[in-house]
Amino acid sequence: MRRIFVAVDISDEARKKAGEYIVALRGDLPKFAASWVRPEKLHLTLRFIGDCGEAELKKVTEVVDSVSARMHSFRLNITGTGVFPNEKRARVLWLGVGGETDLMVRAKDMFENEYHSIGLLGKREALTPHLTIARIKNIGWCREVVVAHLNSHFEPIEFEVSEIVVYESELHPKGSSYSAVARYILG
């Protein structure tokens, strides 16, 4: 079984800027307080699939190929800061996504509709476009970081989305690693 998700990548420039923001924000926070996303792993998830056998993975890639062929490139930007679920119980720190997010949501919806039509998708999920930068392990140690994050200004950076990527996530004792299974150019 392979652990699969469907995503779009951010530009190298956006990745660099988000990485610099992460380094500045995390400062001297103890290692055990939060799990910070490494810049090379930053992406915008369209849909987490989970464990897939080879037959199901083939169907995932076929659906993503079909959806990608019917889409065209679009522009997004990384801007703003936020947390899930709320400031008092923050578990995820994120940077916001703006621009043509309606096209990102459309790609996710098209994927879910087609994937569901072949009987392989359970519950549909709403998409709140965001770029996860950290997962909080100990809110007590992270309160100041959460407040600093929410009060900070992330200078917007725009980029073009021209492909959808099917990724495999492998879990390791020191964290996960992602590798592209397939990339599909939009249009």
PESULSUL-V500533 format. One record per residue. N is the residue number from 1. SS is DSSP state (@ for helix, = for strand, . for the rest). PSI is psi in whole degrees, -180 to 180 (none if undefined). NEAR is the number of other ideal C-beta (glycine too) atoms within 10 Angstrom. Layout:
BEGIN
n:N ss:SS psi:PSI near:NEAR
n:N ss:SS psi:PSI near:NEAR
END
This chain:
BEGIN
n:1 ss:. psi:142 near:10
n:2 ss:= psi:139 near:18
n:3 ss:= psi:114 near:16
n:4 ss:= psi:145 near:20
n:5 ss:= psi:159 near:19
n:6 ss:= psi:133 near:27
n:7 ss:= psi:172 near:18
n:8 ss:= psi:146 near:22
n:9 ss:= psi:157 near:19
n:10 ss:. psi:165 near:24
n:11 ss:. psi:161 near:15
n:12 ss:@ psi:-38 near:10
n:13 ss:@ psi:-44 near:12
n:14 ss:@ psi:-39 near:21
n:15 ss:@ psi:-45 near:20
n:16 ss:@ psi:-46 near:13
n:17 ss:@ psi:-42 near:19
n:18 ss:@ psi:-39 near:20
n:19 ss:@ psi:-42 near:17
n:20 ss:@ psi:-39 near:11
n:21 ss:@ psi:-44 near:19
n:22 ss:@ psi:-47 near:18
n:23 ss:@ psi:-44 near:11
n:24 ss:@ psi:-39 near:10
n:25 ss:@ psi:-40 near:20
n:26 ss:@ psi:-27 near:18
n:27 ss:. psi:-126 near:9
n:28 ss:. psi:20 near:4
n:29 ss:. psi:135 near:16
n:30 ss:. psi:144 near:10
n:31 ss:@ psi:-40 near:9
n:32 ss:@ psi:-8 near:9
n:33 ss:@ psi:-32 near:18
n:34 ss:= psi:153 near:24
n:35 ss:= psi:112 near:12
n:36 ss:= psi:138 near:19
n:37 ss:. psi:128 near:20
n:38 ss:. psi:142 near:12
n:39 ss:@ psi:-38 near:19
n:40 ss:@ psi:-15 near:10
n:41 ss:@ psi:-3 near:15
n:42 ss:. psi:133 near:21
n:43 ss:= psi:169 near:19
n:44 ss:= psi:110 near:20
n:45 ss:= psi:130 near:17
n:46 ss:= psi:-43 near:24
n:47 ss:= psi:128 near:21
n:48 ss:= psi:126 near:13
n:49 ss:= psi:-46 near:20
n:50 ss:= psi:-154 near:13
n:51 ss:= psi:129 near:10
n:52 ss:= psi:138 near:20
n:53 ss:. psi:175 near:9
n:54 ss:@ psi:-37 near:8
n:55 ss:@ psi:-44 near:7
n:56 ss:@ psi:-39 near:18
n:57 ss:@ psi:-39 near:19
n:58 ss:@ psi:-41 near:11
n:59 ss:@ psi:-39 near:15
n:60 ss:@ psi:-49 near:23
n:61 ss:@ psi:-37 near:17
n:62 ss:@ psi:-42 near:14
n:63 ss:@ psi:-44 near:23
n:64 ss:@ psi:-39 near:26
n:65 ss:@ psi:-46 near:14
n:66 ss:@ psi:-46 near:14
n:67 ss:@ psi:-45 near:24
n:68 ss:@ psi:-38 near:22
n:69 ss:@ psi:-26 near:11
n:70 ss:. psi:0 near:12
n:71 ss:. psi:166 near:20
n:72 ss:. psi:164 near:10
n:73 ss:. psi:155 near:13
n:74 ss:= psi:165 near:18
n:75 ss:= psi:135 near:12
n:76 ss:= psi:167 near:24
n:77 ss:= psi:151 near:17
n:78 ss:= psi:125 near:29
n:79 ss:= psi:146 near:17
n:80 ss:= psi:169 near:16
n:81 ss:= psi:155 near:20
n:82 ss:= psi:177 near:16
n:83 ss:= psi:157 near:20
n:84 ss:= psi:142 near:15
n:85 ss:. psi:-30 near:9
n:86 ss:. psi:173 near:9
n:87 ss:. psi:-41 near:12
n:88 ss:. psi:-31 near:9
n:89 ss:. psi:35 near:11
n:90 ss:. psi:128 near:24
n:91 ss:. psi:-22 near:16
n:92 ss:= psi:130 near:15
n:93 ss:= psi:136 near:27
n:94 ss:= psi:160 near:21
n:95 ss:= psi:142 near:24
n:96 ss:= psi:163 near:17
n:97 ss:= psi:129 near:21
n:98 ss:= psi:-169 near:14
n:99 ss:= psi:-141 near:19
n:100 ss:. psi:56 near:16
n:101 ss:@ psi:-24 near:17
n:102 ss:@ psi:-32 near:10
n:103 ss:@ psi:-33 near:17
n:104 ss:@ psi:-45 near:21
n:105 ss:@ psi:-39 near:15
n:106 ss:@ psi:-44 near:16
n:107 ss:@ psi:-43 near:24
n:108 ss:@ psi:-45 near:23
n:109 ss:@ psi:-42 near:15
n:110 ss:@ psi:-44 near:18
n:111 ss:@ psi:-51 near:22
n:112 ss:@ psi:-43 near:20
n:113 ss:@ psi:-46 near:13
n:114 ss:@ psi:-41 near:18
n:115 ss:@ psi:-41 near:23
n:116 ss:@ psi:-37 near:14
n:117 ss:@ psi:-22 near:10
n:118 ss:. psi:13 near:11
n:119 ss:. psi:23 near:7
n:120 ss:. psi:4 near:14
n:121 ss:. psi:130 near:18
n:122 ss:. psi:-123 near:7
n:123 ss:. psi:133 near:6
n:124 ss:. psi:148 near:13
n:125 ss:. psi:141 near:12
n:126 ss:. psi:146 near:6
n:127 ss:. psi:121 near:19
n:128 ss:. psi:99 near:12
n:129 ss:. psi:124 near:20
n:130 ss:= psi:161 near:20
n:131 ss:= psi:104 near:22
n:132 ss:= psi:128 near:16
n:133 ss:= psi:-20 near:23
n:134 ss:= psi:151 near:24
n:135 ss:= psi:124 near:14
n:136 ss:= psi:129 near:21
n:137 ss:. psi:-35 near:14
n:138 ss:. psi:98 near:12
n:139 ss:@ psi:-31 near:15
n:140 ss:@ psi:-43 near:7
n:141 ss:@ psi:-19 near:14
n:142 ss:@ psi:0 near:23
n:143 ss:@ psi:-47 near:15
n:144 ss:@ psi:-37 near:10
n:145 ss:@ psi:-41 near:20
n:146 ss:@ psi:-48 near:22
n:147 ss:@ psi:-45 near:12
n:148 ss:@ psi:-42 near:14
n:149 ss:@ psi:-49 near:23
n:150 ss:@ psi:-28 near:14
n:151 ss:@ psi:-2 near:8
n:152 ss:. psi:166 near:12
n:153 ss:. psi:122 near:8
n:154 ss:. psi:114 near:18
n:155 ss:. psi:122 near:8
n:156 ss:. psi:144 near:15
n:157 ss:= psi:128 near:18
n:158 ss:= psi:150 near:14
n:159 ss:= psi:164 near:18
n:160 ss:= psi:138 near:13
n:161 ss:= psi:119 near:22
n:162 ss:. psi:2 near:17
n:163 ss:= psi:159 near:18
n:164 ss:= psi:138 near:24
n:165 ss:= psi:136 near:19
n:166 ss:= psi:120 near:22
n:167 ss:= psi:150 near:22
n:168 ss:= psi:135 near:17
n:169 ss:= psi:121 near:16
n:170 ss:= psi:129 near:11
n:171 ss:= psi:133 near:8
n:172 ss:= psi:162 near:7
n:173 ss:. psi:-32 near:4
n:174 ss:. psi:18 near:5
n:175 ss:= psi:-176 near:12
n:176 ss:= psi:161 near:14
n:177 ss:= psi:147 near:13
n:178 ss:= psi:141 near:18
n:179 ss:= psi:139 near:9
n:180 ss:= psi:127 near:12
n:181 ss:= psi:-41 near:18
n:182 ss:= psi:148 near:18
n:183 ss:= psi:136 near:14
n:184 ss:= psi:119 near:18
n:185 ss:= psi:137 near:12
n:186 ss:. psi:138 near:19
n:187 ss:. psi:none near:10
END
